[in-house]
Amino acid sequence: MLVYPSGIDVSSSALRFLTQQLRRHRRAIGSRWRRLSAGRQALLTLAHLRVGHTPQPPAEGTPNAQLAAGFGVGTTTAYRYVTEALDLLAALAPSLADAVRTASTKAYLLLDGTLLPIDRIAADRPFYSGKHKRHGMNVQVLADPFGWLLWASPALPGAVHDVRAAREHGIVDALSEAGLRCWADKGYRGAGGTFRIPCWGRWEALSAGQQAVNRSHAKIRALVEQAMATLKSWRLLRKLRCSTTRITRLVQAVLTLQLASSDR
């Protein structure tokens, strides 16, 4: 197998952050010699998440042979290193309460749900999203007024509606208790509390005032798409072929890395 150098579009601060966490972890468990240094292990994990190599084999979600060969290790070793790093990152992910405290100084928040596509057969109805016409996992994303990612929820089956997901994660209650206004789309109809959604009904049936309100609402919440794009810039999340039980950990790991590499 031929090996060639390549590059990934990830901030060096994310690499430094993960390297530091891995060094602390190795000291804590008394780890001695490893095939890869903490820095190389961090780079392997970032490459796996950012480039989104097709897993090998699909059922295990391991980095593929090409990625492992590039770092001079086997696929089993690469999987073990990546799993270790992902566990560390996921444990550092902020909770909803942490995100609410961070957002307490914001004028308002933006909320939307996104579907992370998964590799499933037609029989897996709980994971099928009628809205998107495909199988996936529902993840709720909170962003500040500028579209910066603040929090991403644990993953639920794609058949779960956005407003139900928001209630199950406690987002509605948490934002209401904190008195934080939240702009969301029509998928959150009935959420109540401090949620603000567009006027309901067909466009032609709305009054001129209601149409103006909806246009203004759309301009405000449009920036939540920036947070969605930030999350999916980690290409592994664009087509997940691993077990659905591992997806929450992947989302939390990406969230931790994204917040760590942010200049805010």
C-alpha positions in Angstrom: 0.0 0.0 0.0 1.3 3.4 -0.9 1.2 6.3 1.6 1.2 10.0 0.8 1.0 13.1 3.0 -2.3 15.0 3.1 -3.9 17.8 5.1 -7.2 18.5 6.9 -8.9 21.8 7.4 -8.9 21.8 11.2 -7.7 24.5 13.6 -4.4 23.8 15.3 -6.0 24.8 18.6 -8.3 21.7 18.3 -5.2 19.5 17.8 -3.4 21.1 20.8 -6.5 20.7 23.0 -7.0 17.1 22.2 -3.3 16.4 22.6 -3.3 17.9 26.1 -6.3 15.8 27.1 -4.6 12.6 25.8 -1.4 13.4 27.7 -3.3 14.0 30.9 -5.2 10.7 30.4 -2.0 8.7 29.7 -0.4 10.1 32.9 -3.6 9.3 34.9 -3.7 5.7 33.8 0.1 5.2 33.9 0.3 4.4 30.2 3.9 3.7 29.0 5.0 3.1 25.4 2.5 3.6 22.6 2.9 3.2 18.9 1.7 6.8 18.5 2.5 9.8 20.6 -0.4 11.8 22.1 -0.1 14.3 19.3 -0.2 11.7 16.6 -3.2 10.0 18.3 -5.0 13.3 18.4 -4.2 13.9 14.7 -5.5 10.4 13.8 -8.8 11.2 15.6 -9.2 14.5 13.9 -8.6 13.0 10.5 -11.1 10.3 11.2 -13.8 12.8 12.2 -13.1 15.5 9.7 -12.4 13.5 6.6 -15.1 10.9 7.4 -13.4 7.8 6.0 -15.8 5.0 5.2 -15.6 2.6 8.2 -14.0 -0.8 7.8 -15.8 -3.0 8.6 -19.1 -1.2 8.6 -20.5 -2.8 11.7 -17.6 -1.6 13.9 -17.2 2.0 12.7 -13.4 1.7 12.6 -11.0 4.0 10.6 -10.3 2.5 7.3 -7.1 0.7 6.3 -5.8 3.7 4.3 -6.1 6.0 7.3 -4.5 3.5 9.6 -1.6 2.8 7.1 -1.0 6.5 6.9 -0.2 6.6 10.6 1.8 3.3 10.5 -0.6 1.3 12.6 -3.2 -1.5 12.0 -6.9 -0.9 11.9 -7.4 -2.5 15.3 -4.9 -0.2 16.9 -6.3 2.8 15.1 -9.8 1.9 16.3 -8.6 1.6 19.9 -6.9 5.0 19.7 -9.8 6.8 18.1 -12.3 5.2 20.6 -10.1 6.3 23.5 -10.0 9.9 22.2 -13.7 10.1 21.5 -14.5 8.9 25.0 -12.4 11.7 26.5 -13.9 14.3 24.2 -17.5 13.2 24.8 -17.0 13.3 28.6 -16.0 17.0 28.3 -19.1 18.0 26.2 -21.2 20.7 27.9 -24.6 19.8 29.2 -27.8 21.7 28.5 -27.5 23.4 31.8 -24.0 24.6 30.9 -25.2 25.9 27.6 -28.1 27.8 29.3 -25.6 29.4 31.7 -23.4 30.4 28.8 -26.4 31.8 27.0 -27.7 33.8 29.9 -26.1 37.0 28.6 -27.5 36.5 25.1 -30.5 38.4 23.8 -32.1 35.2 22.5 -31.2 31.8 21.2 -31.8 29.9 17.9 -33.0 26.3 17.9 -33.4 23.8 15.1 -33.2 20.1 14.5 -31.0 18.4 12.0 -31.0 14.8 10.6 -27.7 12.9 10.6 -28.1 10.3 7.8 -27.5 6.7 8.8 -27.1 3.5 6.9 -30.3 1.6 7.6 -32.8 -0.6 5.7 -36.4 0.2 5.0 -37.6 -2.0 7.9 -36.0 0.3 10.5 -39.0 2.6 10.7 -38.1 4.3 14.0 -35.1 5.8 12.2 -37.0 7.0 9.1 -37.7 10.7 8.9 -40.9 11.4 6.8 -39.8 15.0 6.5 -36.4 14.2 5.0 -37.5 10.9 3.3 -34.4 9.1 4.6 -33.1 7.2 7.7 -31.2 9.2 10.3 -30.9 10.5 13.8 -32.5 13.7 15.1 -30.1 16.1 16.8 -31.2 19.4 18.3 -28.8 22.4 17.9 -28.7 25.6 20.0 -27.0 28.6 18.6 -26.4 32.2 19.7 -27.8 35.2 17.7 -24.7 35.2 15.5 -25.1 31.5 14.5 -22.3 30.2 16.8 -22.8 26.7 17.9 -23.6 26.4 21.7 -24.9 23.0 22.2 -26.0 19.8 20.4 -28.3 17.3 22.0 -28.0 13.5 22.3 -29.3 11.7 19.1 -32.8 10.4 18.9 -34.3 8.2 16.1 -35.1 10.2 13.0 -38.9 9.6 13.3 -39.0 11.7 16.4 -40.5 15.2 15.7 -38.5 18.3 16.6 -41.0 19.6 19.2 -41.1 16.1 20.9 -37.3 16.0 20.9 -37.1 19.4 22.4 -39.4 18.3 25.2 -37.6 15.0 25.8 -34.2 16.8 26.1 -35.7 19.3 28.5 -34.9 22.2 26.2 -38.3 23.8 26.5 -38.4 23.7 30.3 -34.7 24.8 30.7 -35.1 27.9 28.4 -38.4 28.8 30.0 -37.0 28.6 33.6 -34.0 30.8 32.5 -36.3 33.3 30.7 -34.4 32.9 27.5 -36.3 33.7 24.3 -35.8 31.1 21.6 -36.5 31.5 17.9 -37.5 28.3 16.1 -39.4 27.1 13.0 -42.9 25.7 12.7 -41.7 22.3 13.7 -41.8 23.5 17.3 -45.5 24.5 17.2 -47.0 24.0 20.6 -43.7 24.2 22.5 -45.0 27.3 24.4 -42.8 28.9 27.1 -40.4 31.4 25.6 -40.4 29.9 22.2 -41.1 32.1 19.2 -42.4 30.5 16.0 -43.7 31.9 12.7 -47.4 32.6 12.2 -49.1 29.3 11.3 -51.0 28.8 8.0 -50.5 29.0 4.2 -48.7 32.0 3.0 -51.5 33.3 0.9 -54.0 32.9 3.8 -51.9 35.1 6.1 -52.5 38.8 6.5 -50.0 41.3 5.3 -48.9 41.9 8.9 -48.5 38.2 9.5 -46.4 37.8 6.4 -44.2 40.6 7.5 -43.8 39.0 10.9 -42.8 35.7 9.2 -40.2 37.4 7.0 -38.7 39.1 10.0 -38.7 35.8 11.9 -37.0 34.0 9.0 -34.2 36.6 8.9 -33.5 36.2 12.6 -33.4 32.4 12.7 -31.6 32.0 9.3 -28.2 32.1 11.1 -29.0 28.8 12.9 -28.0 27.2 9.5 -24.5 28.3 10.2 -24.4 26.2 13.4 -25.7 23.3 11.4 -23.0 23.7 8.8 -20.4 23.9 11.6 -21.5 20.6 13.0 -21.6 18.9 9.6 -18.2 20.3 8.6 -17.0 17.2 10.4 -17.7 14.9 7.5 -18.1 11.7 9.5 -21.5 13.1 10.6 -22.7 13.4 7.0 -23.2 9.7 6.5 -22.9 7.5 9.6 -22.4 3.8 9.2 -21.8 2.9 12.8 -24.2 1.6 15.5 -26.8 4.2 16.4 -25.7 3.8 20.1 -22.4 5.4 19.2 -23.8 8.5 17.4 -24.4 10.6 20.6 -20.8 10.1 21.6 -19.6 11.2 18.1 -21.8 14.3 18.3 -20.6 15.2 21.8 -17.0 14.7 20.7 -17.4 17.0 17.7 -19.2 19.6 19.9 -16.3 19.6 22.4 -13.7 20.0 19.6 -15.7 22.8 17.9 -16.0 24.7 21.2 -12.4 24.2 22.1 -11.2 25.5 18.7 -13.5 28.5 18.8 -11.9 31.9 19.5 -14.8 33.0 21.6 
